[in-house]
Each structure stands twice: as structure tokens, then as C-alpha cells.
Amino acid sequence: MESRKVTKTLEDQWVVERRVREIYDYFYSISPNSLSDLIELERDKHFDYLSQGLRKLGPSFSVLDASRPWLCYWILHSIALLGESIDAKLENDATDFLNRCQDKDGGYGGGPGQMPHLATTYAAVNSLITLGKPEALSSINREKLYTFLLRMKDASGGFRMHDGGEVDVRACYTALSVANILNIVDDELIHGVGNYILSCQTYEGGIAGEPGSEAHGGYTFCGLAAMILINEVNRLDLPGLIDWVVFRQGVEGGFQGRTNKLVDGCYSFWQGAVVFLIQRLNLVVHEQLGLSNDLSTESADDSSESELSDEEEHLEGTSSHVQETFPLGQEGAGQDNASDSPKIADTGYEFINRPIAMLPLFDSMYLQQYVLLCSQIEVGGFRDKPGKGRDYYHTCYCLSGLSIAQYSWTDEADSPPLPRDVFGPYSKCLLEQVHPLFNVGLDRYYEARKYFSGL
């Protein structure tokens, strides 16, 4: 019989599993009474790491010269998730810098004087919304930005990232996210987008960056979120998407971005948010599966209790909730149907305020364990996986994914999670809640919506 061939991919997977196992073995070898001191979100150290990066970056960051609004977003959003804030001078400096990145013809470039780009436009707008002050919000030239978005519109129905740039699902999402949150979205912007994204859903169930490519976690989030924002999510094969995404959570507890790839902390958000969004699409999922929508079940917070104490659940690192796949409640009836759709500009608000009637389709406690024990760096910041270094990108998306996991069992927006649903000491580990469609703090989203709705 032919021996099994060991590939480089398999060798790398074994290395990651061994490193993660060593961390978990050490963790579980400690007395339960001492574990609460070990499980902690290093808030002060993370804040120091982040605020230092906002003030000054070393020469090695010159390679990210065209991504400076992204650095602002990764850092500012991470600080907001920690429940912290920066001083007034730093806020003003950040607002002024981002304003200098704004092109005279609309959109934001990667730095002052650079070509406007949809990715950095998304990062800049989210940064200004996170700053939240009227000076920050009023600095956005919405009229010129709308013109820029229209200019990026492609005949395929999708969007280009920049003048002469690539057309992909990421461009569709960033354009629609910005248009929706700034209250400038209209039928002309969304025309044909659904057809383009639908052409990118693959045989695996996930969504690729462009037609014919491989399903990918980041593009799947972008595609799903965009389809929700334009009220066409019912056109996607959601059961197929679910079948793909639930198998992306690996033995380590974190998510991989693609089939047969290594775990990566950033997918705590990209994949975790996909599952979180699906929890509010129960009626569409049931309709596509041919199931009745008249089932009545208890809500997520009333699910069966475990024989383990809250502390024991946290230390086990996995949720003890009953793993029902598609429970339904009556309160969400009719909200997923196209006939009951809100106007496009209100989609983000309507969506986040839907009651959740579907239990999480991933192990939220295991994901939190991976982020806190394997991705967190003791001196501040987060990393991809054990053996890698920290960076602002992974800090942002590890914290965003941690927030998604913590709030995945709450059945209403603005409701805090129960202590049993948070890995580690509640007061030390709980983060602020994110809006899963835009990945900005939920409170900042509400403030921005109120501001831009009044214009």
C-alpha cells in the first residue's frame, strides 16, 4: 500500500497544532482556582501598544505608506472596543490627517495626495465615525464621495477599487458600507451588485473575490454583508454558505480563511461575523431549506442549562449550550421577506435590531479561548497564531472577533452577554459591541446614523 505523502501544508498544520496544544496543556494543568488570574484581557498593555502606534510608527512601516487610513482604523477601532478613548489633541490630529487624505473629487487615498481608493475610503470613514465628534463627521464631503462611488461603478454591476483598478467583492462591500452608513445609498449605486456577488458564490458555498476564484473568509463576509445591505441576501445559497463556514473553525478553536489553510486570528471576525450575520437570517434559511417558519422555541438566552457552573464552563473552553442548529422564534416573523424590506438606507439599523432566533453555528467559547490564549501577546497586541509577531491588523480583527463571540448568545442589540457566555472573568474580558455589518462600535454607529439622517 502506498504510504501517505506528507505535504508542506500538512507539516505546517502539525506545527501549529503542536504549539496550540502546548498552550492549552499548560492552561489546563493549572489549578482551577488560579485560572482566573491567567485569563485576562491585557487592556492597559493593549492600549499602550495602540496609542503609541497612533502617535508614531517606526521606519519599517514605510511599506504601508498607501495604507495609512487603515492604520488609523485598526488602531482607533481597537481602542474603542477596549472601552478606551484618546485625548482631544490626538483626536484632532487624526481628523486633520484623514481630511488631508480626502481627494478633491471625492473618496480617500492611502495618504495625503494619493489616488482615492475604495478600501482606504472605507477605512477613513470608519475611523471618522469611530472618532465620533461632529468635527470628524462633518469633515466627510458626502456629495463628492457619492460622485466617486458612482465613478467606481462597473458595467458588470460591481465596483472598481480605484480608477482603472480591479473589480471584486471587496469593492462592492466597501462602497455599499460607506454609502449606507453615510446615508447616500440609492438605486443607481446598488443596481446590478446582487448579480455580480451571486456570480462569485462557489460550489463550496463560500464567496470568492471574483467569479471563478476560491471561496475565502474575507470575501465571504464582504459578499454576505453587501447582499444584506441591498436587501438581496435571499438570492444567495445560504444553506451552502453555512455548510462551508461552519467547517472553517478548526481544532485550535480559531477559524481558517480557506479550505486546507492554517488558522489565523483575523478570521475570528471575518468568519465569526459571517456566522453572526446568519443568526439574523433564520427565516431565509428556513425558506431555502423548505422548513416551516411556525416553529416556536426558546430564545438563545433561555437555552438548556449545563450541569457545569459558569466558572467551570469558562475553564472548559467550550460552550455547554444545546447545539440546536436552526431554532426559530415568532418575534422575527416576516422580517427577512423582500416585501417587508426597509428602505435601503435603513437596512443597517433594521438588521441589527432584529431579534436573534437562531443559536450560534460556531463554538463561541472555543473561539474566545483561541483569541485570548493563542493570539493575545502579553506585552500588548494580538497575532495571527503562536509563533507570529503582533501587528495592528490582527489586533483589530482579533478584538472584533472576540466581541462577536461574546455577544453571539444575546438575542437583542444593546443587550449585554451573560457571564456564562464570556470566556474568563467577565469584568476583565468583556469588550464593547460591534455592528457586524460595518465593524464599527454599535454605539458609534447609532451616533453616526442620527447625525447623517439629519442632513
MOPE-V418598 format. One line per field, one symbol per residue. psi: psi as a letter, one per 20 degrees, with the letter a starting at -180 (. if undefined). Layout:
psi->???
This chain:
psi->ppqpporhggghghgghggghgghgggiiqphhihhhhopomgghggggghghhgpqrhijhikhjkhhggggggghgghhijrrrrhghghggggghhiipqhjqrprirpiqpqphghggggghghhhgiqhhghiipnhghhgggghhipqhihaqqhrpjaqprhgggghghgghghiljqrhhhipigggghhiiprhhhaprhrpiaqpqgghggggggghghjkkhihqnghhgghghhjipaiihaqqhrpkrqqphhihgghhhghgghhjkhhgggghikqqjjqprqrhijrpqqiqrgghgghhjqqjqpmpgmqqqhhjpiiiqhhjqrqgijghghghjqqpjpqqjrnhhhghggghhhhpphjprrrgrpirrqrhghgghggghgggghjiiqiqqipqqqhijppapghhiprqqqoihilqqhhhggggggghhj.
